[in-house]
Amino acid sequence: MRPYLSILSARFRTLLQYRAAAVAGFATQLFWGLIRVMIFDAFYRSTAVAQPMTYAEVVTYVWLGQAMLRLVPWDIEGDARQMVRSGAVAYELLRPLDLYSLWYCRALAWRAAPTALRALPMFALAIPFFGMQWPASWGAAAAWAAATAAALVLASAITTLLTISLLWTISGEGVSRLIPAAVVLLSGILVPLPLFPEWAQTILNLLPFRGVVDLPFRLYLGHIPPSQVLGVLAHQLAWTVGLVALGRWLLARRIRWLVVQGG
């Protein structure tokens, strides 16, 4: 366990060095957050139909999405893509470590470090100036924190699965272009999932992406009572276990036939 914790710590500290990128990303996320708030403001002003979320809840949901955007598993770590393309992945196979655990630790850092750099400034601005609400209660805050931790391990499992897909496609461009559209739409980061039609809710409930964004955010809002946090965690962790098992199976299968290209 110690080598993996060391890799996680080292990678996390390395990613914290990209402060200029974090500032640029924060400014971009703030800009798009304001645009999305204006879009939902126009929507709520123009509709007379009762919605499953209030306007204030949607605004908070949007700012939570902007704060936690880097947690969403919509991309593949650039270093991992480059290792596969160049053939340097062969060096990873020579390490006396489990390759899946190694990539999973890197994915944890890849998701956690940029989120930490951008989330705190977003909360500091959005709560006093842009209509973001505090958690509905102390219980809601605790439930949100627990669900966010579970969302991190789930998002890392999805990210690791995407990394493994590089061994099958080499370039990874197809995955890189398809995954963002699916994850952004189905997680709730684009449109809050309660606003989707009733017929879509069953499908959305069965997919893992809700556990990354929608469920933690609604716990924060009190839209899901804190008493139901165990059910949320069960959903997130069940998908995490399933995706880890799938990733390990795919990796073990592909390693037998891996052809290293590049040099």
N, C-alpha and C positions, 0 to 999 in steps of 0.2 A: 504493500500500500504506500510506503514512503516514497518510492520513486515517482509514483503517479501524482502524489500530493506536491512533490517538488516541481514536476512538470507543470501542474496546474498553477502553482504559485509563480513560477518563473514566467510563464506565458501571460498570466494576469498582470504582473508588474510591467512586462514589456508593452502590453497593449495600453496601459495607463500612460505611457510616454507620449501617445499621439494626441496631445492636448489641442493642437491647432486644428486637427481633423474633428475633434469633439466640439470645438467652438463653432466650426463651420457647419457641422451636422446639427448642432443645437439651433443655430440661426435658421437653417432650412426647415427643421421640424416646427419651430415657432411660426414661421411664415405659413406653412401648409396647415398648421393647426388653426390659425386665424381664418384662413380661407374655408376650411371645413366647418368651423363654427358659423360663419356667415351663410354657408349653404343650408345648414340645418335650421338656422334662424328663419331663412326664407321659407323652408319647407313647413315649419310649424306655424308661421304666420299665414300661410296660404291654405292650410287644411282645417276642416271643421270636424274631422273624424278623430275620435279618441285614440291615442297611441299607447302602446304598452310601456313606454318610458316618457317621463316628463322632459320638457326642454332642458331644464337645469341638469337632469341626470345625463342627458345626451352630451351636453357641454362638458361635464366632468369626465364622461366616458371618452370623449375625443381627446382631452388633455392627458388622460391616463395613457391613451394609445400613443400620443406623441412622446411622452416621458419614457415609455417602455418599448419604444419601437425597435431598438436593437435586440430585444429579447425574441422578436418574431423570427422564426427559422426560414427566411425567404432567400438566403444566399449561402454560398459555400465559401469557406475560408480560402483566401487567395493563395496562401502558402501551400495548402494541401493541393489545390488545383495545379500549382506550378510543379510540385514534386512529382505528380503523376505524369504531367506532360513532358517533363525533362528526363524522367527515369530515375530521379533521386529517391523515389519511393523505395527503391531497392535497399537504400541505407536504413530505412525504417524497419524493413524486414530483418535486418541483421542485429537490431537491438535486442537485448535479453529481456524484452518486455512484451506483454500482450498487445498486439497492434490495435485491437478494438478499444481497449482501455486507454491506450495512448491517445488515439484520435478523439475519444470521448472527453478526456481531460482537456484537450486543446479546444474542443467545442464549448465546454463549460466556460473557459476563460474568454473565448471569442464572443460569447453571448453576455457574460456578466460584466466584463470591464467597460465596454462602450456604454452599456446601460447605466452603470454607476456614474460615469462621467457626465452623462446627459440628463439623467432623471432628476437629480437634486436641483440643478438650476431651473428645470422646467417647473417643478413643484413650487420653487421660490417665486417664480413670476406668475404662473397661471392661477395660483390660489388667491393672491391679493388683487390681481389686476384683470384677469381674463375669465372670471366666472367659475373657476373650478372650485368644487366644494371639498371640505374636509371629509374624512370617512364618516359614515352615518353614525357610528358609535365606536367605543373602544373595542367591543367585540367584533365589529365589522373590520376594524383596522387589524386586529390580530388574525382574523380569518383571511383577510387579503394578504397579509405577510406570509402566512403558511402556504396559501395557494400560489403566490408568486414564486416561492422557493420550489414548489412542485412544478410550476410552469417552466422554470429554468432547467430542471432535469429532463422534462419532456421535450422542450425545445432543443436541448443538446442531443437527445436521442434522435430526433428528426434530422438535425444537422449532420450527425455522424452517419446516418443512413444516406444522406445526400453525398457525403464525402466518399462513401463506399461505392456509390453509383459511378464515380469517376473511373473506377477500375474496369467497368463494363463499357463505358462510352469514350474513354480517354480524354476527349476535349471537355466534356461536361457542359457544352454550350446548350444542348437541348434541355437538360435538366435546369440549367440556370435561367432559361427563358420561360419554362413552363411553371416551375414551382412558385415564383413570386405571385403570379396571377391567382393561382389556387389558394395559396396561404393567405394572401391579403384579403381575398373575398370571403373565405370560409372561416377565418379566425375571428372576424369582427373588427379588425383594425380599420377597414374601409367604411363599413356600415354596421352599426351595432346589431348583433344577431337577433335581439328581440323584435326589431323592426322588419325582419324577413317574414314572408307569408307563413301562415300556419302549416301548410303542407310541407314546407322546407324544414321545419323545426325538427322533425323526426330524423331526417338525414343529417342535419347539423349536429344533433345530439350523439350520433353514432361515430362521428369523425373525431380525430384527436385534436384538431386545430382550435376547437372551442376552449380546450383546457389551457391554452397558452395565453389567450387574451380575454375572451368573453366571461368565463367563469370567475377569474380573479377580480375583474373590474366590477362585476355585479355584486360580488361580496363586499367590495369597497363601498359601493353605493347603498348597501342594504337591500338591493333589489332581490338578492338571494339572502335569506336570513343567516346569520352566523351559525345557527344551530344545524344548518345543512352542510357545513364545511367538510364533514367527514365524507359525505357523498361526493363532493367535488374532488377531494383528494383521492378518493378511490378511483374515480374516472381518470384523473391525471396519471396516477401511478400504475394503473392497469395498462394504459396505453404505453407508458414508458417501458414497462417490463416486456410487453409484446413487441415493441419496436427494437428494443435492445436484443431480444432473442432473434428477431428477423435479421437485424444487422449482423449479428455474429454468424448466423447461418450463411448469409450471402457472402460475407467476407471469407469464411472458411472454404466455401465452394469456389470462389473466384481465385483465391491465392494458389490453388492447385494448377490453374491454367494461365496464370499471369505471365504476360510477355512484356518485358520492360523495353520501352522505346525511348530513344533520345540518347544523351551522353554529353 
